[in-house]
Amino acid sequence: MNERTKKSPCYSPKYHTDSLKTLLLWAFCILILLQNEE
């Protein structure tokens, strides 16, 4: 069980930074869209 968890991409730092950047990008786009509507 532990070996499978270690191989999981979710635990690699690169995967975390990539997903974090994507999340921030989405949040930024949503904020701009909301501001444009108002």
C-alpha positions as CSV (number, residue, x, y, z in Angstrom):
1,M,0.0,0.0,0.0
2,N,2.8,2.4,0.9
3,E,4.7,1.8,-2.3
4,R,1.6,2.7,-4.4
5,T,1.1,5.9,-2.4
6,K,4.7,6.9,-3.0
7,K,4.4,6.4,-6.7
8,S,1.3,8.5,-6.8
9,P,1.8,11.8,-8.8
10,C,-0.1,13.7,-6.2
11,Y,2.8,13.4,-3.8
12,S,5.4,14.9,-6.2
13,P,6.1,18.6,-5.5
14,K,6.0,19.4,-9.3
15,Y,2.5,18.1,-9.5
16,H,1.5,20.2,-6.5
17,T,2.9,23.5,-7.9
18,D,1.4,22.8,-11.3
19,S,-2.1,22.2,-9.9
20,L,-1.6,25.3,-7.6
21,K,-0.7,27.5,-10.6
22,T,-3.8,26.2,-12.5
23,L,-6.0,26.9,-9.5
24,L,-4.7,30.4,-9.2
25,L,-5.1,31.0,-13.0
26,W,-8.8,29.8,-12.8
27,A,-9.5,32.0,-9.8
28,F,-7.9,35.0,-11.6
29,C,-10.0,34.4,-14.7
30,I,-13.2,34.1,-12.6
31,L,-12.5,37.3,-10.7
32,I,-12.0,39.2,-14.0
33,L,-15.2,37.8,-15.4
34,L,-17.1,38.7,-12.3
35,Q,-15.7,42.3,-12.4
36,N,-16.6,42.6,-16.1
37,E,-20.2,41.7,-15.4
38,E,-20.7,44.3,-12.8
